[in-house]
Structures are given as structure tokens and as C-alpha cells.
Amino acid sequence: MCVRSCAAQASASIEGMVIDSGTDVGGVLAGRRALVIGVETVAGSAIARALAAAGVSLGLATMRADEAVMVARRLQREVQAAGGAATVYAFDVMLGQNVKVSTRQVAKELGGLDLLVSAVDRPLDAPLERTTDSELASTFIANCGAHLYAVRAALDEFRRAEGGRALLIVRDAGETGQPGAAAYAAAHGATLALVRSLGEELRGRGVGVDALIVGEHDAPEAIGAAALALLAAPPTAPVGRIVHVNEVQDVTL
């Protein structure tokens, strides 16, 4: 999917939240400010492109300061060539303080923060009996703890903006399990529990936190469209929703 300036139209029904056919998602999101963490992943880049097409100003953050920064810079050039606004940041999602300080920097440079997308993902394909303590710890931080760090940092910014929405991208292994990758699946499953818990914790505060479950066969365009529908939800929408990509239909860019 290439970045385009046309408005997004959405028609979706998700656990009590309805975006009526003909709702201009681009109009709802245009002018908002978003931080997307994990833009080097398929889901992260797809959502960043969809947000750019909807007129959102972007902070494009990588999970680490490594070769992923080059991927982010290519995405930045693509967005800017289409008339969008995007800046690249290199996070270290394994360190909570780094995520907090970096998120504050992004918010300052964007003039505030309205939306967070946490698309962190670091696979570990190894049977449990051959997984070291270090691998277990890093897998849980990279695939669950990093979401915690991101939401915690974003909540401070949402408070300043008097509201906001966060979307956590979760692999379907967290719901179905993945033989031969138990630690990886467990970390994503823990993220689903995080979203359910925050749904109760944040109720009535004008802040939304949802999860979008992504599978390996989900097309980038579908991932981006589903994310737009969730992020464009009104303040009255339920909090703590867990939605599969194929449950959000008829969203076009």
C-alpha cells in the first residue's frame, strides 16, 4: 500500500463500538500526533503508512538503534514525499527509562501526543528446554514489557493532552500458542492480559488502550486499515478491546 492523501472511509462494528459507513476516518484523525514504535516490523510500517495517509503527524521509532533505523528512514522519506510529516527516533525498548525519556522527546517535538501504536515484536523460535534464563527474560521484555513501558510513558502525555488512544499489536501466537516457541507465545499472551487489565484500570479517564491481533497471513493493507478504525474510535468507545484484523471490515484508504 502506498501513502495517499485521500480520506479513509470506515465501516466496522467492534465489541459495541460502531463506525458507521461513510465515516471519514481521515477526517477524524487528520492533524493528530502519533508515536509508532516498531516501525521496522510489517505491522508497524503498515500502520505508520495508514496513519500518514490519514493526515497524522508521525514519530517513527525503532525498537533499537541498529540497522532498523535505515528502514525507518526509508519510510520517513516515503511519507514526506507524499506530503506527510514524519521524524525518526531510535528507542531502546528494553529499557523503561529510555522509552520514557524518548517518548517525552517525541511529544515535545510533535507538540503533544494523541496516539500510540506499540508494534514491538522479537521472535524466539526455541523449545523451552533449550531456552536460557537470559533468553526468557529478554523475550518477555521485548514482547510484553516493552508494551508496558510504552503505555506507561504515553499515559503521561495523554494526561497533558486530556485524552488519547493506544493500540498494542499482538501476534496470534499469544492467543493460540506456538509449539516450539513457548516463551514467545507466552509473552504475547501476557500482553493480552495487560490490555484487559488496563481496560478496567483506565475506564472513565478518556484514554483508550486496545489490542490488535495480527497473524502471519494478514495483509499489510488490512492491518493498517484495522488499526485506523480502532484509533479513530470516539471517547465513548469501550476500553480494553481485543480485536483480530479480519474482524474489522470495509475500511478503505
C-alpha positions in Angstrom: 0.0 0.0 0.0 1.4 3.4 -0.9 0.8 6.5 1.1 -2.1 8.6 -0.4 -3.8 11.8 0.6 -7.3 10.5 0.1 -9.6 10.3 3.1 -10.2 6.9 4.8 -13.8 5.6 4.9 -14.6 3.1 7.7 -17.4 0.7 8.4 -16.8 -1.5 11.4 -18.5 -3.0 14.4 -16.2 -4.0 17.2 -17.4 -5.1 20.6 -20.1 -2.4 20.9 -18.2 0.3 19.0 -19.6 1.2 15.6 -18.0 3.3 13.0 -20.9 3.9 10.5 -20.4 3.5 6.8 -19.3 6.8 5.4 -17.4 7.9 8.5 -14.4 9.9 7.3 -11.6 8.2 9.3 -9.1 10.5 7.7 -11.1 13.5 8.9 -11.3 12.1 12.4 -7.5 11.5 12.6 -6.2 14.3 10.5 -3.9 16.7 12.4 -3.4 14.2 15.3 0.1 13.3 16.5 1.2 9.7 16.8 4.1 7.7 18.0 4.6 4.3 16.3 7.2 2.1 18.0 8.5 -0.9 16.0 8.2 0.6 12.5 10.7 -2.0 11.3 8.0 -4.7 11.7 5.5 -5.4 9.0 2.6 -4.3 11.2 4.4 -1.2 12.4 5.2 0.0 9.0 1.8 -0.7 7.6 0.1 1.2 10.4 2.5 4.1 10.0 1.6 4.3 6.3 -2.1 4.2 7.0 -1.8 7.0 9.7 0.3 9.1 7.3 -2.4 8.7 4.6 -5.0 9.9 7.2 -3.1 13.1 7.8 -1.4 12.2 11.1 2.0 13.6 12.1 4.3 10.8 13.0 7.1 9.9 15.3 8.6 6.8 13.7 10.5 4.8 16.4 12.6 1.7 16.0 13.0 -0.9 18.8 16.7 -0.5 18.9 19.4 1.8 17.4 20.5 -0.7 14.8 20.0 -1.3 11.1 16.3 -0.8 11.7 16.9 2.9 11.6 17.6 2.7 7.9 14.2 1.0 7.4 12.6 3.9 9.4 14.4 6.5 7.3 13.2 4.9 4.1 9.6 5.0 5.5 10.2 8.6 6.5 11.2 9.6 3.0 8.2 7.8 1.6 5.8 9.7 3.9 7.4 13.0 3.3 7.4 12.5 -0.5 3.6 12.1 -0.2 3.3 15.4 1.7 3.2 13.9 5.2 5.2 14.7 8.3 7.4 12.1 10.0 10.5 12.1 12.2 12.7 9.1 13.0 13.7 8.1 16.6 15.8 5.2 17.8 14.4 3.8 21.0 15.8 1.0 23.2 12.5 -0.7 24.2 14.4 -3.0 26.6 14.9 -0.1 29.0 11.9 1.6 30.6 13.7 4.9 31.3 14.8 5.1 27.7 11.3 4.7 26.5 10.0 7.3 28.9 12.6 9.9 28.0 12.3 9.2 24.3 8.6 9.4 24.4 8.8 12.8 26.1 11.1 14.0 23.4 8.8 12.8 20.6 5.8 14.6 22.3 7.8 17.8 22.6 8.8 17.8 19.0 5.3 16.9 17.8 3.7 19.5 20.0 1.9 16.8 22.0 0.9 13.1 21.7 -2.6 11.9 20.8 -2.0 8.3 19.7 0.4 5.5 20.5 1.0 2.4 18.4 3.3 -0.2 20.0 4.2 -2.8 17.4 7.2 -4.3 19.2 7.9 -7.9 18.2 11.1 -10.0 18.7 10.5 -13.7 17.8 12.3 -16.5 19.7 11.9 -19.9 18.0 13.3 -22.3 20.5 11.9 -25.2 22.6 11.6 -24.3 26.2 14.1 -26.8 27.5 16.8 -25.2 25.3 15.9 -21.6 26.3 18.3 -19.9 28.6 17.3 -17.6 31.5 18.7 -14.6 29.6 16.6 -15.5 26.5 13.5 -15.9 28.7 14.0 -12.5 30.3 14.7 -10.7 27.1 11.8 -12.3 25.2 9.4 -11.2 27.9 10.7 -7.7 28.0 10.8 -7.3 24.2 7.4 -8.7 23.5 5.4 -7.6 26.7 7.5 -5.4 28.9 8.2 -3.0 26.0 4.4 -2.5 25.6 4.2 -1.8 29.4 7.0 0.8 29.1 5.3 2.4 26.1 1.9 2.7 27.6 3.2 4.0 30.9 5.2 6.7 29.1 2.2 7.6 26.8 -0.2 7.9 29.7 1.8 10.9 30.9 1.5 12.6 27.5 -2.2 11.7 27.2 -2.8 13.4 30.5 -1.2 16.5 29.2 -3.4 16.3 26.1 -6.5 15.4 28.1 -7.0 12.1 26.4 -5.5 9.7 23.9 -5.6 6.2 22.4 -3.0 3.4 22.5 -3.0 0.3 20.3 -0.8 -2.7 21.1 0.0 -5.1 18.3 -0.1 -8.7 19.4 0.8 -11.8 17.5 -1.8 -14.5 17.2 0.6 -16.9 19.0 -0.4 -15.2 22.2 -3.9 -16.5 21.8 -3.4 -19.8 20.1 0.0 -20.8 21.4 3.0 -21.7 19.2 4.8 -25.1 19.7 8.5 -24.7 19.8 8.2 -21.0 20.8 6.5 -21.2 24.2 8.3 -18.2 25.7 7.5 -16.0 22.7 3.8 -17.1 22.7 3.5 -16.6 26.5 4.9 -13.0 26.2 2.3 -12.1 23.7 -0.4 -13.8 25.8 0.7 -11.7 28.7 0.2 -8.6 26.6 -3.5 -9.6 26.1 -3.9 -9.8 29.8 -2.3 -6.3 30.1 -4.9 -4.8 27.7 -7.8 -6.5 29.6 -6.4 -5.1 32.9 -5.9 -1.6 31.5 -9.4 -1.7 30.1 -10.7 -1.7 33.7 -7.9 0.5 35.2 -8.4 3.3 32.7 -12.2 3.3 32.4 -13.7 6.7 32.5 -10.4 8.6 32.1 -10.7 9.5 28.4 -7.9 7.1 27.5 -8.3 4.0 25.3 -6.0 1.0 25.1 -6.8 -1.8 22.7 -5.0 -4.8 21.2 -5.0 -5.8 17.5 -4.2 -9.4 17.0 -2.1 -10.0 13.8 -1.4 -13.3 12.1 1.3 -14.1 9.5 -1.2 -14.2 6.7 -2.8 -10.8 7.4 -2.0 -8.4 4.6 -0.3 -5.1 5.5 -3.2 -3.1 4.0 -5.7 -4.9 6.2 -3.5 -4.4 9.3 -3.3 -0.7 8.6 -7.0 -0.3 7.9 -8.0 -2.2 11.1 -5.6 0.0 13.1 -7.2 3.2 11.7 -10.6 2.0 12.7 -9.6 1.3 16.2 -7.6 4.5 16.7 -10.4 6.6 15.3 -12.9 5.3 17.9 -14.7 8.0 19.8 -14.0 8.7 23.5 -17.2 6.8 24.4 -15.9 3.6 22.8 -15.2 0.6 25.1 -11.7 0.3 26.5 -9.6 -2.9 26.5 -10.9 -4.3 23.3 -9.0 -7.3 21.7 -9.7 -7.5 18.0 -8.5 -9.6 15.1 -7.6 -7.9 11.9 -10.3 -9.8 10.0 -12.9 -8.6 12.4 -12.6 -5.0 11.1 -14.0 -4.9 7.6 -14.7 -2.5 4.8 -12.1 0.1 5.8 -10.5 1.6 2.7 -7.7 4.1 2.2 
